[in-house]
Amino acid sequence: MPVHLITGGAGFVGVNLARRLLARKEDVIAFDDLSLGHKEFLKPFGNVPGFEFHEIDCSAGGAFLERARAIHAQKTITDVWHLAANSDIPAGVKDPRIDLARTFLTTFETLAVAESLRIPRLHFASSSAIYGDVPDRAIAEDLGPLEPISNYGAMKLASEAQIRAAIEAGLERADIFRFPNVVGTPATHGVIIDLIRKCRKTPNGFDVLGDGTQQKAYLHVEDLVDAMLFIAEHATGRYNVFNIGPDDDGITVKNIAETVRDRVSPEAEIRYGQGNKGWTGDVPRFRYDTHKLTALGWTARMGSTAAIVRAVAEIADQEAAR
Ligand SMILES: NC(=O)c1ccc[n+]([C@@H]2O[C@H](COP(=O)([O-])OP(=O)(O)OC[C@H]3O[C@@H](n4cnc5c(N)ncnc54)[C@H](O)[C@@H]3O)[C@@H](O)[C@H]2O)c1
């Protein structure tokens, strides 16, 4: 029976992945330093057999390796899902050391754990940010040279490279998932929760970062986890790299802001900023080529617009209940 270690297990994607694995009656060990994740997200798993949570900093060796080793001695860990990272992009723009520690060093130390305990499979949450600003074509996995334009993207790309090297050094298998923007609950960060919080705070009007023309692909977290599990099950290589996303042109920030306004405060004025970037390192427009994943047999149930409409409703409910 598989036993799963999830780094970043108290975060948005981690909680959704844990729920799916536990529903399959498989064991889940969640590691998280709670820098961005929340213990309350784990409450639904409190009494679920096979679930355990450990507050651990995965960017430093010592305690991380020792705790994993102790668990491994009790139940053999078969899969590591490495999701721990800095998802607070503005914090990483202000201080690149945050991306270095939370996004790269967590990967470095997770690989050290996998190597030391001989855990056969590693699954990694990478990002479209590794591709940089490529506005003029649909991006396939073999695009190169890769030129990320954010610290976060740079540290994700460095993580991929470190994992590739680990395959050469003996790691049995690695799946690299290049996520698009992912939406749903429990939301911890991202454009929807930012806009909903602003709109709830000042219901007469709210500001949007950039001019609203940024256009990107969005995937609902339910589809994302489905794709991760599908790739883990069906890809046959030792090193598998997949774009995960809907097969569409995405949706603009203007459309998202209007969806939020209509749901939260229909009379609110939307005030747009200048330029087509929300922040330093923001990629204004990207479109994925998802042929590789389609050929493997998986397609998203929800396109970008459906994912946004559903997530806005879910996150508005989440925020109203806070
Ligand atoms: N959500 C998205 O749109 C998106 C897009 C592309 C890639 N990703 C990647 O997917 C993964 C999950 O993202 P998410 O949206 O769930 O973000 P999240 O912030 O909700 O989850 C990340 C978790 O990692 C934890 N963490 C950070 N540093 C840590 C450390 N040193 N030790 C232990 N835990 C640590 C945080 O506390 C948090 O719970 C991340 O690797 C992220 O970069 C997410």
The ligand as a Tripos MOL2 file, in Angstrom:
@<TRIPOS>MOLECULE
LIG
   44    48     1     0     0
SMALL
NO_CHARGES

@<TRIPOS>ATOM
      1 N1         -1.5530   27.5950   -6.4250 N.am      1 LIG1
      2 C1         -1.0100   27.9080   -7.5770 C.2       1 LIG1
      3 O1         -1.5990   28.6440   -8.3810 O.2       1 LIG1
      4 C2          0.3210   27.3350   -7.9610 C.ar      1 LIG1
      5 C3          0.8050   27.5820   -9.2630 C.ar      1 LIG1
      6 C4          2.0350   27.0620   -9.6310 C.ar      1 LIG1
      7 C5          2.7650   26.2970   -8.7160 C.ar      1 LIG1
      8 N2          2.2820   26.1090   -7.4710 N.ar      1 LIG1
      9 C6          3.0880   25.3320   -6.5300 C.3       1 LIG1
     10 O2          2.2720   24.3570   -5.9070 O.3       1 LIG1
     11 C7          2.7330   24.1250   -4.5690 C.3       1 LIG1
     12 C8          1.5790   24.3010   -3.6140 C.3       1 LIG1
     13 O3          1.1420   25.6490   -3.6920 O.3       1 LIG1
     14 P1         -0.1200   26.1750   -2.8980 P.3       1 LIG1
     15 O4         -0.9100   26.9940   -3.8240 O.co2     1 LIG1
     16 O5         -0.7570   25.0550   -2.1710 O.co2     1 LIG1
     17 O6          0.5980   27.1830   -1.8800 O.3       1 LIG1
     18 P2          0.4770   27.2430   -0.3010 P.3       1 LIG1
     19 O7          1.2560   28.4110    0.1470 O.co2     1 LIG1
     20 O8         -0.9490   27.1650    0.1070 O.co2     1 LIG1
     21 O9          1.2190   25.9010    0.1260 O.3       1 LIG1
     22 C9          2.6200   25.8190    0.2550 C.3       1 LIG1
     23 C10         2.8920   25.2880    1.6500 C.3       1 LIG1
     24 O10         4.3110   25.1340    1.8310 O.3       1 LIG1
     25 C11         4.5720   25.4530    3.1890 C.3       1 LIG1
     26 N3          5.9870   25.7880    3.3210 N.ar      1 LIG1
     27 C12         6.6590   26.8660    2.8260 C.ar      1 LIG1
     28 N4          7.9440   26.8150    3.2000 N.ar      1 LIG1
     29 C13         8.0910   25.6950    3.9460 C.ar      1 LIG1
     30 C14         9.1940   25.1050    4.6320 C.ar      1 LIG1
     31 N5         10.3980   25.6840    4.6270 N.pl3     1 LIG1
     32 N6          8.9970   23.9380    5.2880 N.ar      1 LIG1
     33 C15         7.7650   23.3550    5.3120 C.ar      1 LIG1
     34 N7          6.6840   23.8760    4.6930 N.ar      1 LIG1
     35 C16         6.8560   25.0310    4.0220 C.ar      1 LIG1
     36 C17         3.6600   26.6230    3.5000 C.3       1 LIG1
     37 O11         3.4320   26.8180    4.8860 O.3       1 LIG1
     38 C18         2.4010   26.2190    2.7620 C.3       1 LIG1
     39 O12         1.5170   25.4970    3.6000 O.3       1 LIG1
     40 C19         3.8730   25.1230   -4.3490 C.3       1 LIG1
     41 O13         5.0880   24.4700   -4.5980 O.3       1 LIG1
     42 C20         3.6270   26.1760   -5.3830 C.3       1 LIG1
     43 O14         4.8050   26.8520   -5.7420 O.3       1 LIG1
     44 C21         1.0730   26.6000   -7.0660 C.ar      1 LIG1
@<TRIPOS>BOND
     1     1     2 1
     2     2     3 2
     3     2     4 1
     4     4     5 ar
     5     4    44 ar
     6     5     6 ar
     7     6     7 ar
     8     7     8 ar
     9     8     9 1
    10     8    44 ar
    11     9    10 1
    12     9    42 1
    13    10    11 1
    14    11    12 1
    15    11    40 1
    16    12    13 1
    17    13    14 1
    18    14    15 2
    19    14    16 1
    20    14    17 1
    21    17    18 1
    22    18    19 2
    23    18    20 1
    24    18    21 1
    25    21    22 1
    26    22    23 1
    27    23    24 1
    28    23    38 1
    29    24    25 1
    30    25    26 1
    31    25    36 1
    32    26    27 ar
    33    26    35 ar
    34    27    28 ar
    35    28    29 ar
    36    29    30 ar
    37    29    35 ar
    38    30    31 1
    39    30    32 ar
    40    32    33 ar
    41    33    34 ar
    42    34    35 ar
    43    36    37 1
    44    36    38 1
    45    38    39 1
    46    40    41 1
    47    40    42 1
    48    42    43 1
@<TRIPOS>SUBSTRUCTURE
     1 LIG1         1 GROUP 0 **** ****
